[in-house]
Amino acid sequence: MSLKIRLSRGGKKKEPFYSIVVADSRSPRDGRFIEKIGTYSPTLPGDAEKRVVLKVERVQDWLAKGAQPTDRVARMLAQAGLVKRDARNNPEKAVPGKKMTERAKEKAEKAAAPAE
C-alpha cells in the first residue's frame, strides 16, 4: 500500500478549505483517508498564522513510515522545516510548442513577402 500525504478539499464553492491527510494513493481525493494531520486555508493572507496548521509529530511519524507528500504539500512541509525540497528548474517550460513556432514562422514570411 502506497501512502500519500495530500490535500483533501472541503469548504464552499469559491471558498476552498483543505485538510492535509494521509491516504492510500488509490483512494479518491476527497474520499477515504487514514488520518487528518493538518489544515490549509488558501483564502487567508500568506503571512497568517492559521493558513497552514500541521500536527508536526504526526507528520514526522508518517514520513518515517514512508508516506510520500504531493508537490503542494511538500512545499508546505519545506516551509515548516520538516523536509528538504530541491528547487525545480524546467528551462523548456517557456519554449513555445511546435504549432506556435510554425505560426510564428508563417507570420514572419508573410511580413517579409510584401517588403520585397
C-alpha positions as a Markdown table, in Angstrom:
| # | Residue | x | y | z |
|---|---|---|---|---|
| 1 | Met | 0.0 | 0.0 | 0.0 |
| 2 | Ser | 1.5 | 3.3 | -1.1 |
| 3 | Leu | 0.7 | 6.2 | 1.3 |
| 4 | Lys | 0.4 | 9.8 | 0.2 |
| 5 | Ile | 0.3 | 13.0 | 2.3 |
| 6 | Arg | -2.1 | 15.2 | 0.3 |
| 7 | Leu | -4.8 | 17.8 | 0.3 |
| 8 | Ser | -8.5 | 16.9 | 0.6 |
| 9 | Arg | -10.8 | 19.7 | -0.4 |
| 10 | Gly | -13.6 | 21.0 | 1.7 |
| 11 | Gly | -15.4 | 24.3 | 2.1 |
| 12 | Lys | -17.9 | 26.0 | -0.1 |
| 13 | Lys | -17.9 | 26.9 | -3.8 |
| 14 | Lys | -15.4 | 29.6 | -4.4 |
| 15 | Glu | -14.3 | 29.4 | -0.8 |
| 16 | Pro | -11.8 | 26.5 | -0.6 |
| 17 | Phe | -10.5 | 24.9 | 2.6 |
| 18 | Tyr | -8.2 | 21.9 | 2.5 |
| 19 | Ser | -7.4 | 19.2 | 5.0 |
| 20 | Ile | -3.9 | 17.7 | 4.9 |
| 21 | Val | -4.5 | 14.0 | 5.1 |
| 22 | Val | -2.6 | 10.7 | 4.9 |
| 23 | Ala | -4.4 | 8.4 | 2.4 |
| 24 | Asp | -3.8 | 5.4 | 0.3 |
| 25 | Ser | -2.7 | 6.6 | -3.1 |
| 26 | Arg | -5.6 | 4.7 | -4.8 |
| 27 | Ser | -8.4 | 6.4 | -2.8 |
| 28 | Pro | -10.1 | 9.4 | -4.3 |
| 29 | Arg | -9.0 | 13.0 | -3.5 |
| 30 | Asp | -11.9 | 13.7 | -1.1 |
| 31 | Gly | -12.6 | 10.1 | -0.2 |
| 32 | Arg | -11.3 | 7.7 | 2.4 |
| 33 | Phe | -8.2 | 8.7 | 4.4 |
| 34 | Ile | -6.2 | 7.2 | 7.3 |
| 35 | Glu | -5.6 | 10.3 | 9.4 |
| 36 | Lys | -6.0 | 14.1 | 9.2 |
| 37 | Ile | -2.7 | 15.7 | 10.1 |
| 38 | Gly | -3.4 | 19.4 | 9.3 |
| 39 | Thr | -5.3 | 22.1 | 7.5 |
| 40 | Tyr | -4.7 | 24.6 | 4.8 |
| 41 | Ser | -6.8 | 27.7 | 4.1 |
| 42 | Pro | -5.7 | 29.4 | 0.9 |
| 43 | Thr | -8.1 | 32.4 | 1.4 |
| 44 | Leu | -6.1 | 33.7 | 4.4 |
| 45 | Pro | -3.2 | 36.0 | 3.7 |
| 46 | Gly | 0.2 | 34.4 | 3.1 |
| 47 | Asp | 1.7 | 35.5 | 6.5 |
| 48 | Ala | -1.4 | 34.4 | 8.5 |
| 49 | Glu | -0.6 | 32.0 | 11.4 |
| 50 | Lys | -3.6 | 29.8 | 10.7 |
| 51 | Arg | -3.0 | 29.5 | 6.9 |
| 52 | Val | -1.2 | 26.2 | 7.3 |
| 53 | Val | -1.7 | 24.2 | 10.5 |
| 54 | Leu | 0.2 | 21.0 | 11.0 |
| 55 | Lys | 0.5 | 18.3 | 13.6 |
| 56 | Val | 4.3 | 18.2 | 13.4 |
| 57 | Glu | 4.8 | 15.0 | 15.4 |
| 58 | Arg | 2.3 | 13.1 | 13.3 |
| 59 | Val | 3.8 | 14.4 | 10.0 |
| 60 | Gln | 7.2 | 13.2 | 11.1 |
| 61 | Asp | 5.8 | 9.9 | 12.1 |
| 62 | Trp | 4.1 | 9.3 | 8.7 |
| 63 | Leu | 7.2 | 10.5 | 6.8 |
| 64 | Ala | 9.3 | 7.9 | 8.8 |
| 65 | Lys | 6.8 | 5.2 | 7.8 |
| 66 | Gly | 7.3 | 6.0 | 4.1 |
| 67 | Ala | 4.4 | 8.3 | 3.2 |
| 68 | Gln | 5.2 | 10.5 | 0.2 |
| 69 | Pro | 4.0 | 14.1 | 0.2 |
| 70 | Thr | 2.5 | 15.5 | -3.0 |
| 71 | Asp | 4.2 | 18.6 | -4.6 |
| 72 | Arg | 2.0 | 21.2 | -2.9 |
| 73 | Val | 2.2 | 19.5 | 0.5 |
| 74 | Ala | 6.0 | 19.1 | 0.1 |
| 75 | Arg | 6.2 | 22.9 | -0.3 |
| 76 | Met | 4.3 | 23.4 | 2.9 |
| 77 | Leu | 6.4 | 20.9 | 4.8 |
| 78 | Ala | 9.6 | 22.5 | 3.5 |
| 79 | Gln | 8.4 | 25.9 | 4.7 |
| 80 | Ala | 7.8 | 24.3 | 8.2 |
| 81 | Gly | 11.3 | 22.8 | 8.0 |
| 82 | Leu | 10.1 | 19.2 | 8.0 |
| 83 | Val | 11.5 | 18.1 | 4.7 |
| 84 | Lys | 14.2 | 19.3 | 2.3 |
| 85 | Arg | 12.8 | 20.2 | -1.1 |
| 86 | Asp | 15.1 | 20.7 | -4.1 |
| 87 | Ala | 14.4 | 23.7 | -6.3 |
| 88 | Arg | 12.9 | 22.8 | -9.6 |
| 89 | Asn | 14.1 | 24.0 | -12.9 |
| 90 | Asn | 12.3 | 23.5 | -16.2 |
| 91 | Pro | 14.1 | 25.6 | -18.9 |
| 92 | Glu | 11.8 | 24.2 | -21.6 |
| 93 | Lys | 8.6 | 25.5 | -19.9 |
| 94 | Ala | 8.6 | 28.8 | -21.7 |
| 95 | Val | 9.6 | 27.5 | -25.1 |
| 96 | Pro | 6.7 | 27.6 | -27.5 |
| 97 | Gly | 5.3 | 24.4 | -28.9 |
| 98 | Lys | 5.5 | 23.0 | -32.4 |
| 99 | Lys | 2.4 | 24.7 | -33.8 |
| 100 | Met | 3.2 | 28.1 | -32.3 |
| 101 | Thr | 6.7 | 28.1 | -33.8 |
| 102 | Glu | 5.2 | 27.2 | -37.2 |
| 103 | Arg | 2.6 | 30.0 | -36.9 |
| 104 | Ala | 5.4 | 32.5 | -36.0 |
| 105 | Lys | 7.5 | 31.3 | -39.0 |
| 106 | Glu | 4.5 | 31.8 | -41.4 |
| 107 | Lys | 3.8 | 35.2 | -39.9 |
| 108 | Ala | 7.4 | 36.3 | -40.4 |
| 109 | Glu | 7.3 | 35.0 | -44.0 |
| 110 | Lys | 4.1 | 36.9 | -44.7 |
| 111 | Ala | 5.6 | 40.1 | -43.3 |
| 112 | Ala | 8.7 | 39.7 | -45.3 |
| 113 | Ala | 6.8 | 39.0 | -48.6 |
| 114 | Pro | 5.2 | 42.4 | -49.1 |
| 115 | Ala | 8.5 | 44.2 | -48.3 |
| 116 | Glu | 10.2 | 42.5 | -51.3 |
